[in-house]
């Protein structure tokens, strides 16, 4: 199999795995470091390298989830607050190995458009997801709960222009991999000009 075919297989077979489908088996930190190294090779305009990572492992995973649930409770209007959502956030880490909070650190010069910085961080996250898939690691890019709320930025001590891009939930799963699908045919997404 050539390099393109290997890459195509990894991309086409990558799937999101919910934390509830993970089995609690721990990932070696050396593998997490390898994934972060892949992220660090994402494309970046002006070499700003705006991606930043906060890695939680072991007991810190459960503490982060409890803190995340507390942020939800504190910031949510009592009429919209639900115990089910609170408990879901609080228990998300029960079967995970690691959580990586990924954020965009806005460059001091602000010379690169923010959209390009967001795209660079998204590419870094995709590199992690593809690397995880190649290693048999289950992963989910989550933007749920308070991920995009100001309270999460404050919790992490981020600057005003920094953006939390998502939470990467990592672990292993025994669940079968679901078949991939696309809703819109590729032909409807592409215009060729000659």
Secondary structure per residue as TSV (DSSP state, phi and psi in degrees):
chain	resnum	aa	ss	phi	psi
A	1	X	-	360.0	130.3
A	2	X	-	-81.2	172.2
A	3	X	H	-59.9	-41.7
A	4	X	H	-61.9	-44.8
A	5	X	H	-63.0	-37.8
A	6	X	H	-64.3	-48.0
A	7	X	H	-61.9	-43.3
A	8	X	H	-59.8	-43.3
A	9	X	H	-63.0	-43.5
A	10	X	H	-62.3	-47.0
A	11	X	H	-63.1	-45.6
A	12	X	H	-73.9	-19.7
A	13	X	H	-104.6	-1.2
A	14	X	-	-68.8	135.5
A	15	X	-	-137.8	150.7
A	16	X	B	-80.3	136.2
A	17	X	-	-122.5	123.0
A	18	X	-	-67.8	148.9
A	19	X	G	-55.0	-34.1
A	20	X	G	-67.0	-17.4
A	21	X	G	-95.1	1.7
A	22	X	B	-88.3	157.2
A	23	X	-	-108.0	3.6
A	24	X	-	88.7	-8.7
A	25	X	-	-66.1	138.6
A	26	X	-	-87.9	144.4
A	27	X	-	-93.2	136.6
A	28	X	-	-62.5	137.3
A	29	X	H	-61.2	-26.9
A	30	X	H	-63.7	-33.6
A	31	X	H	-71.6	-38.7
A	32	X	H	-61.2	-42.9
A	33	X	H	-61.9	-38.9
A	34	X	H	-64.0	-39.0
A	35	X	H	-65.3	-41.5
A	36	X	H	-64.8	-34.7
A	37	X	H	-63.8	-40.3
A	38	X	H	-61.7	-42.4
A	39	X	H	-59.4	-37.7
A	40	X	T	-67.7	-10.6
A	41	X	T	-101.1	17.3
A	42	X	S	-68.2	154.6
A	43	X	-	-67.6	145.2
A	44	X	-	-150.1	121.9
A	45	X	G	-69.6	130.1
A	46	X	G	70.3	11.2
A	47	X	G	51.0	39.6
A	48	X	-	-75.3	-23.9
A	49	X	-	44.6	64.7
A	50	X	-	-78.8	-2.4
A	51	X	E	-75.8	139.2
A	52	X	E	-137.9	149.9
A	53	X	E	-132.9	134.2
A	54	X	E	-116.7	114.7
A	55	X	E	-102.2	126.9
A	56	X	E	-112.6	134.8
A	57	X	E	-140.1	165.6
A	58	X	T	50.1	-129.2
A	59	X	H	-65.6	-25.4
A	60	X	H	-64.0	-27.4
A	61	X	H	-62.5	-49.9
A	62	X	H	-67.1	-36.7
A	63	X	H	-64.6	-44.3
A	64	X	H	-58.4	-44.6
A	65	X	H	-63.8	-40.3
A	66	X	H	-63.8	-43.3
A	67	X	H	-64.4	-39.9
A	68	X	H	-61.7	-44.2
A	69	X	H	-62.5	-39.3
A	70	X	H	-65.1	-37.3
A	71	X	H	-61.3	-43.9
A	72	X	H	-59.0	-46.4
A	73	X	H	-64.7	-42.8
A	74	X	H	-70.1	-32.8
A	75	X	H	-97.7	-5.5
A	76	X	S	-99.4	133.1
A	77	X	-	-55.2	131.2
A	78	X	T	-53.0	-29.7
A	79	X	T	-72.5	-22.6
A	80	X	T	-101.7	-13.5
A	81	X	-	-67.5	136.6
A	82	X	-	-128.8	139.9
A	83	X	H	-63.4	-33.6
A	84	X	H	-61.5	-45.3
A	85	X	H	-67.7	-42.0
A	86	X	H	-55.9	-49.1
A	87	X	H	-66.6	-37.0
A	88	X	H	-61.6	-46.8
A	89	X	H	-63.6	-44.9
A	90	X	H	-62.5	-34.8
A	91	X	H	-97.8	2.4
A	92	X	G	-58.3	-30.8
A	93	X	G	-86.2	-1.2
A	94	X	G	-59.1	-34.3
A	95	X	G	-115.3	9.1
A	96	X	-	-87.3	160.4
A	97	X	S	-96.9	-48.9
A	98	X	E	-140.6	153.1
A	99	X	E	-123.9	130.9
A	100	X	E	-115.0	117.3
A	101	X	E	-86.2	125.0
A	102	X	E	-111.2	129.2
A	103	X	E	-136.6	158.7
A	104	X	E	-94.7	121.4
A	105	X	-	-93.7	109.3
A	106	X	-	-65.4	131.3
A	107	X	-	-66.2	147.8
A	108	X	S	-61.1	-38.8
A	109	X	S	-72.7	-24.9
A	110	X	-	53.1	28.3
A	111	X	-	-81.3	-19.8
A	112	X	S	-95.2	132.5
A	113	X	-	-56.0	140.9
A	114	X	H	-58.1	-34.7
A	115	X	H	-59.5	-38.1
A	116	X	H	-70.8	-32.1
A	117	X	H	-69.2	-41.0
A	118	X	H	-61.9	-43.2
A	119	X	H	-62.5	-39.6
A	120	X	H	-63.3	-43.6
A	121	X	H	-67.5	-37.5
A	122	X	H	-61.6	-40.6
A	123	X	H	-63.8	-39.5
A	124	X	H	-62.3	-40.9
A	125	X	H	-65.4	-40.9
A	126	X	H	-62.5	-38.7
A	127	X	H	-59.0	-40.8
A	128	X	H	-64.1	-45.6
A	129	X	H	-61.9	-41.8
A	130	X	H	-69.6	-39.9
A	131	X	H	-62.6	-42.8
A	132	X	H	-59.7	-45.3
A	133	X	H	-59.5	-39.8
A	134	X	H	-68.3	-23.7
A	135	X	T	-97.8	3.1
A	136	X	T	75.4	20.9
A	137	X	-	-93.0	131.5
A	138	X	E	-78.9	141.6
A	139	X	E	-147.9	152.1
A	140	X	E	-141.8	129.2
A	141	X	E	-91.3	108.6
A	142	X	E	-108.8	139.8
A	143	X	-	-123.8	20.8
A	144	X	-	-80.4	-179.3
A	145	X	T	61.1	-130.2
A	146	X	T	-101.1	18.1
A	147	X	T	-50.4	-44.8
A	148	X	T	-98.9	7.4
A	149	X	S	-83.7	150.3
A	150	X	H	-57.6	-30.1
A	151	X	H	-62.8	-33.2
A	152	X	H	-70.0	-40.8
A	153	X	H	-60.2	-42.7
A	154	X	H	-66.6	-41.8
A	155	X	H	-57.0	-40.5
A	156	X	H	-85.1	-8.9
A	157	X	T	72.6	34.9
A	158	X	-	-85.5	160.6
A	159	X	-	-76.0	166.2
A	160	X	T	-58.8	-38.2
A	161	X	T	-92.4	-3.3
A	162	X	-	-73.8	153.2
A	163	X	E	-131.5	130.0
A	164	X	E	-77.0	121.7
A	165	X	E	-91.8	-25.2
A	166	X	E	160.9	171.5
A	167	X	E	-111.5	128.2
A	168	X	E	-100.5	113.1
A	169	X	E	-91.1	124.4
A	170	X	E	-126.5	142.3
A	171	X	E	-177.8	-154.8
A	172	X	-	-126.3	159.3
A	173	X	B	-138.5	152.1
A	174	X	-	-103.3	-5.9
A	175	X	S	-69.4	143.3
A	176	X	-	-65.9	147.4
A	177	X	-	-74.5	129.9
A	178	X	-	-77.1	152.5
A	179	X	-	-68.4	136.3
A	180	X	-	-76.2	154.6
A	181	X	-	-154.0	154.0
A	182	X	-	-126.0	139.9
A	183	X	S	-84.9	-30.6
A	184	X	S	-112.7	125.4
A	185	X	-	-59.6	143.8
A	186	X	G	-54.6	-36.7
A	187	X	G	-58.0	-29.3
A	188	X	G	-82.2	-6.0
A	189	X	T	-107.4	-5.4
A	190	X	-	-124.3	136.2
A	191	X	-	-117.9	124.0
A	192	X	-	-100.1	139.9
A	193	X	-	-127.3	136.6
A	194	X	-	-126.9	360.0
